[in-house]
């Protein structure tokens, strides 16, 4: 199994400036190829990194914000072979899939209709999904962000457990919920506390990782302040504070498990 990071930047300023890409990441394994949070540039960076959208089996969108959902429709068009073959799985936050009273859905009904299966993630639920090549299991965890249906997950595929904590504030039991991961990807947007809520800082990640105890932690989705502080230095802080191997993701980086 391999992880390919197609965009490791986060936050509104980076979204527009594109200091780091915002294409999310891809999980490639024997049983499925999965694109997670395909924000702006996901298609371009997929092609640049030789990650064929036609070979996707699943698209996951953790919440309905532009930097996580923007390119999801076009990735679904790739997964469904130019929208000509009904296939693949779409997993999204409830608002991404269905919208709400005050928010439009992030994925059009037309794009959703092209997939074989569409799942609006429910907090606390565990599900198994079958693909053309095998299967994977996913466990959904509710997070605290200004998109109320935002979720993180633990995904088990081909005997590897991948955890992903997307944008969130620090929550009780977050580390406990994400225990048992071979790799835990955490969106760490800033090095220190600031006035903007809904995102994790370096000290939060240390607290989570100390409890979760993954084999490897990867920080991604880094904002301008994080990039100025130095992602590698912040990863060293996390590793020193938690005792867990920690890697700062870079655009185009590949990890093999």
C-alpha positions in Angstrom: 0.0 0.0 0.0 1.2 3.5 -0.8 0.2 7.1 0.1 0.8 9.9 -2.4 0.3 13.5 -1.2 -1.1 15.6 -4.0 -1.4 18.8 -2.0 -0.2 19.5 1.5 -1.3 23.1 2.0 -4.2 24.4 4.0 -6.0 27.6 5.0 -7.6 30.4 3.0 -4.4 32.3 2.2 -2.6 29.2 0.9 -5.7 28.1 -1.0 -5.5 31.3 -3.1 -1.7 31.7 -3.2 -1.0 27.9 -3.8 2.3 28.0 -1.9 1.5 24.4 -1.3 -1.0 22.4 -3.4 -4.5 21.6 -2.2 -5.1 18.3 -4.0 -5.5 16.0 -1.0 -3.9 12.6 -1.0 -4.4 9.2 -2.6 -4.3 5.7 -1.1 -3.3 3.0 -3.6 -3.6 -0.6 -2.5 -4.4 -4.0 -4.0 -8.1 -3.7 -3.0 -8.8 -0.1 -3.9 -7.4 3.2 -5.1 -8.9 6.0 -3.1 -8.6 9.8 -3.4 -9.2 11.7 -0.2 -10.3 15.4 -0.1 -9.6 16.4 -3.7 -9.4 20.2 -3.4 -8.4 22.6 -6.2 -5.6 21.2 -8.3 -6.3 17.5 -7.5 -6.7 16.6 -11.1 -3.7 18.5 -12.3 -1.4 17.1 -9.5 -2.8 13.6 -10.1 -1.7 13.8 -13.7 1.6 15.4 -12.8 2.3 12.6 -10.3 1.1 9.9 -12.7 -1.9 9.0 -10.6 -4.6 8.1 -13.1 -8.1 9.2 -12.1 -9.5 6.4 -14.3 -8.0 3.9 -11.9 -9.9 5.3 -8.9 -12.3 3.1 -7.0 -13.4 5.6 -4.3 -13.5 9.3 -3.6 -13.8 10.5 0.0 -14.7 14.1 1.0 -14.5 14.8 4.7 -16.3 18.1 4.6 -17.9 20.6 2.3 -15.2 23.3 2.1 -13.6 24.4 -1.2 -10.1 23.1 -0.3 -11.4 19.6 0.2 -14.2 19.2 -2.3 -13.5 21.4 -5.3 -12.2 18.8 -7.7 -14.3 15.9 -6.4 -16.7 16.1 -9.3 -14.0 15.8 -11.9 -12.3 12.9 -10.0 -15.7 11.1 -10.0 -15.8 11.7 -13.8 -12.5 10.0 -14.0 -13.5 7.1 -11.7 -16.6 6.5 -13.8 -14.5 6.4 -16.9 -15.4 9.8 -18.4 -18.9 9.4 -16.8 -19.7 6.6 -19.2 -19.6 3.7 -16.7 -21.5 3.5 -13.4 -18.9 2.5 -11.0 -17.0 3.4 -7.8 -17.8 4.6 -4.3 -18.4 8.1 -3.1 -18.1 8.8 0.6 -18.8 12.3 1.8 -19.9 14.3 4.8 -23.7 14.7 5.1 -23.6 18.3 3.9 -21.3 17.4 1.0 -23.8 14.7 -0.2 -27.2 16.2 0.8 -26.7 19.9 1.7 -28.6 21.5 4.5 -31.0 24.4 5.1 -28.4 27.0 4.7 -25.7 25.2 2.7 -25.7 23.8 -0.8 -24.4 20.2 -1.4 -20.8 20.0 -2.4 -21.3 17.3 -5.0 -24.0 17.6 -7.7 -26.7 15.0 -7.8 -25.5 14.3 -11.4 -22.0 13.4 -10.2 -23.4 11.3 -7.4 -25.6 9.4 -9.9 -22.6 8.2 -11.8 -21.2 6.2 -8.8 -22.3 2.7 -7.9 -22.6 3.6 -4.2 -22.9 6.9 -2.4 -22.6 7.1 1.4 -23.3 10.1 3.6 -21.0 9.5 6.5 -22.7 8.9 9.9 -20.7 9.5 13.1 -19.8 6.3 14.9 -20.7 4.0 12.1 -18.5 1.3 10.7 -19.0 0.1 7.1 -17.4 -2.4 4.7 -17.3 -1.5 1.0 -16.7 -4.0 -1.8 -14.7 -2.9 -4.9 -13.9 -4.6 -8.1 -10.6 -5.7 -6.6 -11.4 -6.5 -3.0 -12.8 -4.5 -0.1 -12.0 -2.0 2.7 -13.5 -1.1 6.0 -14.1 2.4 7.3 -14.9 3.8 10.8 -16.4 7.3 11.0 -15.6 9.8 13.7 -17.3 13.2 14.1 -15.0 16.2 14.4 -15.5 19.8 15.5 -15.3 22.2 12.6 -17.5 24.9 11.2 -18.9 22.4 8.7 -21.0 20.4 11.3 -20.9 17.1 9.4 -17.1 17.0 9.2 -15.7 13.6 9.9 -12.4 11.8 10.3 -11.9 8.1 9.7 -9.9 4.9 10.2 -9.7 2.9 7.0 -8.5 -0.7 7.0 -7.3 -2.0 3.7 -5.1 -5.0 2.9 -4.1 -5.3 6.6 -3.0 -1.6 6.9 -4.9 0.9 9.1 -4.8 4.5 7.8 -6.2 7.1 10.1 -7.1 10.6 9.0 -8.0 13.6 11.2 -9.1 16.3 8.9 -9.8 19.9 10.0 -11.0 20.0 13.6 -10.5 21.5 17.1 -8.9 19.4 19.8 -11.6 17.1 21.2 -11.8 14.7 24.1 -11.0 11.1 23.2 -9.6 12.1 19.8 -6.3 10.2 20.5 -8.2 7.2 21.9 -10.5 7.1 18.9 -7.6 7.0 16.5 -5.5 4.4 18.3 -4.3 1.3 16.4 -3.2 3.1 13.2 -0.2 2.1 11.1 -0.2 5.6 9.8 -2.1 8.6 11.2 -2.5 11.6 8.9 -3.3 14.8 10.8 -4.2 18.2 9.4 -2.0 20.6 11.4 -2.6 24.0 10.0 -0.6 26.2 12.5 2.3 26.0 14.9 0.8 28.0 17.7 -2.6 29.1 19.0 -4.3 32.0 17.1 -7.7 33.5 16.9 -9.0 31.1 14.3 -10.8 28.2 15.7 -11.6 24.8 14.1 -8.0 23.8 13.4 -5.2 21.9 15.2 -1.9 23.4 16.3 1.4 21.6 16.9 0.8 21.1 20.7 -2.7 19.6 19.9 -1.1 17.1 17.6 1.4 16.1 20.3 -1.4 15.4 22.7 -3.3 13.3 20.1 -0.3 11.3 19.0 0.8 10.5 22.5 -2.5 8.8 23.2 -3.1 7.3 19.7 0.4 5.9 19.4 0.4 5.2 15.6 3.4 3.6 14.1 3.9 6.8 12.0 2.3 10.2 12.1 2.1 12.5 9.1 1.2 16.1 9.3 -0.3 17.8 6.3 -2.7 20.6 5.3 -0.3 23.3 6.5 -1.2 27.0 6.5 1.1 30.0 5.9 2.1 30.3 9.5 3.1 26.6 9.6 5.1 26.9 6.4 6.9 30.0 7.7 7.7 28.2 11.0 9.1 25.2 9.1 7.1 22.0 8.8 10.1 19.8 9.4 10.9 21.6 12.6 7.3 21.3 13.7 7.4 17.5 12.9 10.5 17.3 15.0 8.7 19.0 17.9 5.9 16.5 17.6 8.2 13.5 17.4 10.2 14.7 20.4 7.0 15.5 22.4 5.2 12.2 21.6 8.0 9.7 21.0 6.3 8.8 17.7 8.0 9.0 14.3 6.5 12.1 12.6 6.9 13.2 9.0 5.9 16.5 7.5 4.3 15.8 4.2 5.5 17.5 1.0 3.7 17.9 -2.3 4.3 14.7 -4.4 5.6 12.7 -1.4 5.1 9.0 -1.5 5.1 6.7 1.6 5.0 2.9 1.2 3.6 0.5 3.8 
